[in-house]
Amino acid sequence: MAEIVVKNVAKSFGAFQALHSIDLTIADQEFMVLLGASGCGKTTLLRIIAGLESPSQGEVWIGGRRVDQLPPRQRGISMVFQNYAVFPHLTVFENIAFGLRMKKLPQAEVRDRVERTAELMHIEQLLQRYSGQLSGGQRQRVAVARALAMEPDVILMDEPLSNLDALLRLEMRAELKGVLAGSKTTTIYVTHDQVEAMSLADRISVMNGGRIVQAASPVEVYRNPAARFVGSFIGNPPMNFIAATSDGDGRYRVAGLDLDGPAAAGPRLEFAIRPEDMTVAPGGLRAAVRVVEPLGAHTLVTCEVDGAVFRAVLDSDLRIAPGDELSLVPKPDRIRWFDPETSSAVPVAS
C-alpha cells in the first residue's frame, strides 16, 4: 500500500508563505496531478513529499509511515525531473541500472529489471547508446525507465514533458498513462499544462497562491469548478463570466436575459458558462462579434456581451463575420454561479 497523506503542511521562505496548511490524501495506485500556474506552490509541495524540502509545519505519511523526518532514500520513492538528469558518460543500460546498483542488487536482477523497463518504454534497442546519441524524447524515456526500474511505492514527476515538442508530448502522455497504470505505483505529477492534467489524472489538485482550491476528477473540475479561479484557469478558452443581479425572486438578469438562479443566494452573483455550451438561437444574450477564428471542426467567436469579453465555440457551418450581432443561448444545465465576494461556487438546488 502506498497511500500518501499530507497533513496541515505549510512552508515559508523567510517572510514569503509558499504553502498554507495543505491537507491532501492520495489513494494507493492513484495518479494525482498538481496543476497550477508558476509560483502556486505545486513544486514546493512535491519537493516536501520527496524530502528535498522540509515543511515549516505539518506531516507527510506514505504507506501508513510518517516520512517527513526521513531522508529521500528511505521514503520508497523515485523522481523524474524536467531536465531528465541522464548521466552523459553512461550508456542507457547503465543509466537505468544506476539506482539498482546503488542498492547492491544482484547482477542478474539488475539486468532483468533494466531490460523489462526498457521494453515497457520502447527503448530496448537503445541500451548500448550514450545520451548524446539520443533525442529529447528518448532521454525522457530513459529517465522514466530508471524510475520504474526501482519498483518504487511512489513516483514523483516534476513537469517531465515540458521540454518536448507538441507531437512528442502527445505520444509520451499516452505511453506514460499506460505504463504507470500497469506499474501499480502511486504517482504525483506536477504540471502547469491543463491538457496534460486532464488527460493523465485520476484526480487533479488545482493550486493557487499556495492553497489547493479544488481536488477532484478531471470531469468534475471542468464541469463543476469549486471556485472562479478553477473555471478561469481550466479550459481553452476558459469559462465566461458576467455580472448578474436579482430582485430576490430567484430570477437573475444577465446582460438583459432573465435566468433562474440559486434561490437562497444574494442579490449579486456571477453567471458562468463554458464557451462550447452556447447555441445561436433567438432570445439569448446579445453578443457583438469582434473576432472569428475558424478551427476546423468548430469556430471560436470572440464577442462583446454587456461590455465584457465573451467567447463561444460554435458550429463551423455557421456563417459569422466580425461586426455581426448574435443571440447566444446558454444550455440551462451547464450554467454555473459564483459569489463575487468569495469567488466560491454557489450551488443550484436540484
C-alpha positions in Angstrom: 0.0 0.0 0.0 1.4 3.5 -0.9 -1.3 5.9 0.2 0.1 9.4 0.6 -1.4 11.6 3.3 -0.3 15.3 3.6 -1.5 16.8 6.9 -1.5 20.5 7.6 1.7 21.1 5.6 2.9 24.7 5.4 6.1 26.1 4.0 7.6 29.6 4.3 10.8 31.0 2.9 11.5 33.9 5.2 8.5 36.3 5.0 7.1 34.5 2.0 4.4 31.9 2.6 4.7 29.3 -0.2 2.2 26.8 1.2 -0.8 27.4 3.5 -1.9 24.4 5.6 -2.2 21.8 2.8 -4.3 18.7 3.5 -4.4 16.1 0.8 -4.9 12.3 0.6 -3.7 10.4 -2.5 -5.0 6.8 -2.7 -2.8 3.8 -3.3 -2.1 3.5 -7.1 -3.8 6.8 -7.8 -2.5 9.2 -10.4 -2.7 12.7 -8.9 -1.8 15.8 -10.8 -0.8 19.0 -9.1 -1.9 21.8 -11.5 -1.4 25.5 -11.3 0.5 28.5 -12.7 4.1 29.2 -11.9 4.6 30.2 -8.2 1.5 28.5 -6.9 3.4 26.1 -4.7 3.0 22.8 -6.6 6.7 22.0 -7.0 7.3 23.0 -3.4 4.7 20.5 -2.2 6.2 17.8 -4.4 9.7 18.5 -3.0 8.4 18.3 0.5 6.8 14.9 -0.2 10.1 13.8 -1.8 12.2 15.0 1.1 14.1 17.6 -0.9 12.5 20.4 1.3 11.4 20.3 4.9 7.9 21.6 5.8 7.7 24.5 8.2 4.8 22.6 9.8 2.7 19.5 9.2 3.3 15.8 8.5 3.8 13.6 5.4 2.8 9.9 5.5 3.5 7.3 2.9 2.0 3.8 3.2 1.0 4.4 6.8 4.5 5.5 7.8 5.4 9.1 8.8 8.3 10.2 6.5 8.7 13.9 6.9 11.7 13.4 9.1 13.3 10.7 6.9 15.8 11.3 4.1 14.6 10.8 0.5 16.3 7.4 0.1 14.2 6.0 2.9 10.8 7.1 1.6 10.3 4.4 -1.1 10.1 7.0 -3.9 11.5 7.6 -7.4 11.6 11.0 -9.1 11.6 12.2 -12.7 12.7 15.7 -13.3 12.1 18.3 -16.0 15.7 18.2 -17.1 15.9 14.4 -17.4 19.2 14.2 -15.3 20.5 11.4 -17.6 24.2 10.8 -17.0 26.1 11.6 -20.3 29.1 9.3 -19.5 26.9 6.2 -19.0 25.1 4.1 -21.6 21.3 3.8 -21.5 21.7 0.4 -19.7 23.9 1.9 -17.1 21.7 4.9 -16.6 18.7 2.7 -15.9 20.7 0.4 -13.7 22.3 3.2 -11.7 19.9 3.2 -8.7 19.7 -0.6 -8.7 23.5 -0.8 -8.4 23.4 1.7 -5.6 21.1 -0.7 -3.8 23.6 -3.5 -4.4 21.1 -5.8 -6.1 22.4 -9.0 -7.8 23.6 -8.5 -11.3 21.0 -10.9 -12.7 18.2 -8.9 -11.1 19.6 -5.7 -12.3 19.7 -6.9 -15.9 16.2 -8.3 -15.7 14.8 -5.1 -14.3 16.6 -2.9 -16.9 15.5 -5.0 -19.8 11.9 -5.2 -18.6 11.5 -1.4 -18.1 13.4 -0.6 -21.3 10.9 -2.8 -23.2 8.0 -1.0 -21.4 9.3 2.4 -22.6 10.2 1.1 -26.1 13.9 1.8 -25.8 15.3 -1.8 -25.6 17.2 -1.2 -28.9 19.0 1.8 -27.3 20.5 0.2 -24.3 24.1 0.5 -25.5 23.9 4.1 -26.7 25.1 7.2 -24.8 22.8 10.1 -24.0 24.5 12.3 -26.6 23.2 9.9 -29.3 19.6 10.2 -28.1 16.8 12.6 -28.9 15.0 14.5 -26.2 12.1 12.1 -26.2 14.4 9.1 -25.9 16.3 10.7 -23.0 12.9 11.3 -21.3 12.1 7.6 -21.7 15.4 6.7 -20.1 14.6 8.9 -17.1 11.2 7.3 -16.7 12.6 3.8 -17.2 15.2 4.5 -14.5 12.5 5.5 -12.0 10.3 2.5 -12.9 13.2 0.0 -12.6 13.5 0.9 -8.9 9.9 -0.6 -8.4 9.1 2.3 -6.0 6.0 2.7 -4.0 5.6 6.3 -5.3 6.8 8.0 -8.4 7.0 11.8 -8.3 7.2 13.7 -11.6 8.1 17.4 -11.9 6.9 18.7 -15.4 8.7 15.8 -17.1 7.3 16.6 -20.6 7.8 20.3 -20.7 11.0 20.2 -22.8 9.4 18.1 -25.6 7.7 19.3 -28.7 4.0 19.2 -29.0 3.7 15.9 -31.0 6.2 14.1 -28.8 4.4 15.3 -25.7 1.2 13.8 -27.0 2.9 10.5 -27.7 4.6 10.4 -24.3 1.4 11.3 -22.4 -0.3 8.2 -23.9 2.7 6.0 -23.1 3.0 7.3 -19.5 -0.6 6.8 -18.6 -0.5 3.2 -19.8 2.9 2.3 -18.3 2.1 3.8 -14.9 -1.3 2.2 -14.7 0.4 -1.2 -15.4 3.1 -0.5 -12.8 0.6 -0.1 -10.0 2.5 2.7 -8.4 1.1 5.8 -6.7 2.0 8.8 -8.9 2.1 12.6 -8.3 2.7 14.6 -11.4 3.3 18.4 -11.4 2.4 20.5 -14.4 1.1 23.9 -15.5 -0.4 22.4 -18.6 -4.1 21.7 -18.2 -4.2 19.4 -21.2 -1.6 17.1 -19.6 -3.6 17.3 -16.3 -7.0 16.5 -17.9 -5.6 13.6 -20.0 -3.4 11.9 -17.4 -5.0 12.4 -14.0 -7.3 10.2 -11.9 -7.7 13.4 -9.8 -6.5 16.9 -10.2 -5.5 19.2 -7.4 -5.8 22.8 -8.7 -3.4 25.1 -6.7 -3.4 28.8 -6.4 -1.4 31.0 -4.0 -0.1 28.1 -2.0 -3.5 26.5 -1.5 -5.4 23.6 -3.0 -8.5 25.3 -4.5 -10.2 22.0 -5.6 -9.2 18.3 -5.7 -11.5 16.2 -7.9 -11.7 14.2 -11.1 -10.9 15.9 -14.4 -14.6 15.9 -15.4 -15.7 17.3 -12.1 -13.1 20.0 -12.1 -14.0 21.0 -15.6 -17.8 20.8 -15.3 -18.2 22.0 -11.7 -15.4 24.3 -10.6 -15.4 24.9 -6.9 -14.1 28.5 -7.4 -14.0 31.2 -10.0 -10.2 30.6 -10.3 -10.7 27.0 -11.4 -13.2 27.9 -14.1 -10.9 30.7 -15.4 -7.7 28.5 -15.3 -9.0 25.3 -16.8 -10.5 25.3 -20.3 -9.1 26.6 -23.5 -10.8 29.0 -23.9 -11.8 29.4 -20.2 -15.2 30.0 -18.8 -17.1 33.2 -19.5 -18.2 35.3 -16.5 -20.9 38.0 -16.5 -22.3 40.0 -13.6 -25.9 39.0 -12.6 -28.4 40.8 -10.4 -31.7 39.7 -8.8 -34.7 41.4 -7.1 -34.9 38.5 -4.6 -37.4 36.4 -6.6 -34.8 33.7 -7.6 -34.5 35.2 -11.1 -31.3 36.8 -12.2 -30.8 39.3 -15.0 -27.7 38.6 -17.1 -27.0 41.1 -19.8 -30.7 41.6 -20.4 -31.6 37.9 -20.2 -33.7 36.6 -17.2 -32.5 33.2 -15.8 -33.4 31.0 -12.9 -30.6 31.1 -10.3 -29.9 29.8 -6.8 -32.9 30.5 -4.7 -31.1 31.3 -1.4 -28.3 33.4 -2.9 -27.9 37.2 -2.5 -28.8 39.9 -5.0 -25.5 39.8 -6.8 -23.9 36.8 -8.4 -21.6 36.0 -11.4 -23.1 33.9 -14.2 -20.6 31.5 -15.7 -20.7 29.3 -18.8 -18.2 27.3 -20.9 -17.8 28.6 -24.5 -18.9 25.3 -26.0 -22.1 25.4 -24.0 -23.7 28.1 -26.2 -26.0 27.9 -29.2 -27.2 30.5 -31.6 -31.0 31.0 -31.2 -33.5 33.8 -30.6 -34.0 35.2 -27.1 -30.4 34.8 -25.9 -27.5 37.1 -24.8 -27.0 39.9 -27.2 -23.4 39.5 -28.5 -21.4 41.8 -30.8 -18.9 39.7 -32.8 -15.4 41.1 -32.7 -13.1 38.2 -33.8 -13.8 35.0 -35.7 -11.3 32.1 -35.6 -12.1 29.1 -37.8 -10.6 26.0 -36.1 -11.7 23.2 -38.4 -14.4 21.3 -36.7 -15.7 24.4 -34.9 -15.3 28.2 -34.9 -14.2 30.2 -31.9 -16.0 33.5 -31.8 -14.9 36.4 -29.5 -17.8 38.7 -28.8 -18.7 41.6 -26.5 -21.6 41.0 -24.1 -22.6 43.7 -21.7 -19.2 45.4 -22.1 -17.3 42.2 -21.3 -15.3 39.8 -23.5 -17.3 36.7 -24.2 -16.3 33.6 -26.2 -18.4 31.0 -27.9 -17.4 27.8 -29.6 -19.9 27.3 -32.5 -20.5 25.0 -35.4 -18.1 25.7 -38.2 -21.0 25.6 -40.7 -22.4 28.9 -39.3 -21.5 31.9 -41.4 -20.3 34.5 -38.9 -18.2 37.6 -39.5 -16.8 40.4 -37.4 -19.5 43.1 -36.8 -22.4 40.6 -36.8 -24.9 40.6 -33.9 -25.6 37.2 -32.4 -28.2 35.9 -29.9 -26.4 33.3 -27.8 -28.5 30.9 -25.7 -26.7 29.1 -22.8 -27.5 25.4 -22.1 -29.5 25.6 -18.9 -27.9 22.6 -17.3 -24.4 23.9 -17.9 -24.8 27.3 -16.2 -22.8 27.9 -13.1 -23.0 30.6 -10.5 -20.3 32.2 -8.3 -20.3 34.6 -5.3 -18.5 37.7 -6.5 -17.2 38.4 -2.9 -15.8 34.9 -2.0 -15.3 33.7 -5.6 -16.8 30.3 -4.5 -19.3 28.3 -6.5 -23.0 28.8 -5.5 -24.9 25.5 -5.9 -28.3 25.4 -7.5 -30.8 23.1 -5.7 -31.7 20.2 -8.0 
